Amino acid sequence: MQKRIYLCLAHMSGQEQKFIQEAFDTNWVVPLGPNVNGFEEDLKQFIGQKKEVVALSAGTAAIHLALIACGIGFGDEVICQSFTFCASANPVTYVGATPVFIDSEKDSWNMDPQLLEQAILDRKAKTGKYPKAIIPVYLYGMPGRINEIIAIAHKYNIPVIEDAAEGFGSRFDGQICGTFGEYGILSFNGNKMITTSGGGALICKDQESKNKIMWYATQAREAYPYYQHEAIGFNYRLSNICAGIGRGQMTIIDEHLAHHKHIAKMYEKAFADVPGITFHKNPSERYDSNFWLSTILLDENLRVHGEEEAYAQAIHSAVGGAAGVVHAGGNVHTDCEPNRNVEAMRIQLDKAGIESRPLWKPMHKQPVFKSAPAYINGVSEAIFHRGLCLPSGPMVTDEDISYIISTIKKNIIN
Ligand SMILES: *Cc1c(COP(=O)(O)O)cnc(C)c1O
């Protein structure tokens, strides 16, 4: 049977089992314990700043708790990046607030600082209130213009919650992404830079802020001999078993980072002289992406084999949705979808045993957020129409990359 090449499969160091065995041997099969503490310490060391880290059950939970800790609730507005996975914006609705979507700038594909400031002023004019937080994203690991975003946030006194779920280990101006703002969120889901099977973390600025998050993450108990509650809490702490996986993964994080960057370099070099294909690279020396996923853009007029049949059939399972329950789509088309040549390339790669995936569809084009305010310049939608994510993970070999590149080239009609 032909081998399949996936986008970003997890890769174990071999140490994970040792930490998990320890948890069983010492009977720490609970959502706290030595592995949780050890994993937090590893993360702290890696981040290398005067920051604190709380290990949580998911990146989504980390965003939720950051919003709660910022005091955001019903009737508030929170600025989100439109070009992202839905988990950046969904927690805003969990607290009864409304996301306000900001489009991207074309260099990094992340939040456009100019639009951000326009939106802040316009929300103030329209609602009488400033937005309560800003959630910029490091899409596919690429840093954004976080320095400008932080400066604007300071000017209007709005906390920044960096969604570094995809940007673990990325740097801007040498500083680790997730350490610029009030909070930084990380994800250790199955396909991220490292995995705990499922899990996440919140980077906090000091011990006091960490304590507050821990308190909310463990059902908000007051200090009494019995259970006394004066606020609503959550059950969001990471399990000691999952944290054991995390400790094992942290022993090879540097190798993973180097490998993702090596793959990106191979793609960048190979596509440099392929007309019609643009590799999404670091826009300048200030950017140091982890290249969680390598991505390319296909020119609109690039011709690809099988274009006529692309979108001929309704899809009955979601691309990349292997782990989830998927609603039957029904229609073949929506009003915002990848160009036909992109879908044709995805199908050709799939036939050749290569998983690829469209970029995240912008949130302002998602039916579920159709009534949310949005400040749009057309950049994310244009990129979405043309983009494709390519296999990038630790299990992808140099040989795989050569095969992927030649398969892509073979399917271009010259
Ligand atoms: C994966 C992801 C999240 C959520 O992380 P989970 O650990 O899966 O809950 C949030 N934001 C972005 C941009 C992500 O890619």
The ligand as a Gaussian input file, in Angstrom:
#p B3LYP/6-31G(d) Opt

LIG

0 1
 C       -5.417000      24.956000      17.700000
 C       -5.755000      26.375000      17.849000
 C       -6.432000      26.857000      18.974000
 C       -7.044000      25.985000      20.024000
 O       -6.240000      25.106000      20.648000
 P       -6.856000      23.732000      21.239000
 O       -5.749000      23.236000      22.100000
 O       -7.120000      22.863000      20.060000
 O       -8.078000      24.068000      21.995000
 C       -6.637000      28.217000      19.084000
 N       -6.221000      29.063000      18.127000
 C       -5.583000      28.650000      17.027000
 C       -5.139000      29.656000      16.023000
 C       -5.339000      27.292000      16.836000
 O       -4.751000      26.874000      15.714000

